[in-house]
Amino acid sequence: MNPVMNQWGPVAVIVGGYLLGIFFQNRRIDDLRDSMNRRFEDLRDLLKSEVKRLEERFDRVDERLDRLENPIIR
């Protein structure tokens, strides 16, 4: 067998292992990033709906206050 292969063969296997590890780790990080983006979008939608609900309640309270401040005189 070639002496160069005896010396550099294990190095090539180790480097190949590192490259495969980096590739699969990056895929997992991308999957995690996608999952977190979906969660943040869901949270943003929830906050928007809650703010809208609170604005509607404040509008109703404001209407009630207007009716109390300006009663209809008969």
Secondary structure as the mmCIF struct_conf table of DSSP 4:
data_model
#
loop_
_struct_conf.conf_type_id
_struct_conf.id
_struct_conf.beg_label_comp_id
_struct_conf.beg_label_asym_id
_struct_conf.beg_label_seq_id
_struct_conf.end_label_comp_id
_struct_conf.end_label_asym_id
_struct_conf.end_label_seq_id
HELX_RH_AL_P HELX_RH_AL_P1 PRO A 3 GLU A 69
BEND BEND1 ASN A 70 ASN A 70
HELX_LH_PP_P HELX_LH_PP_P1 PRO A 71 ILE A 73
#
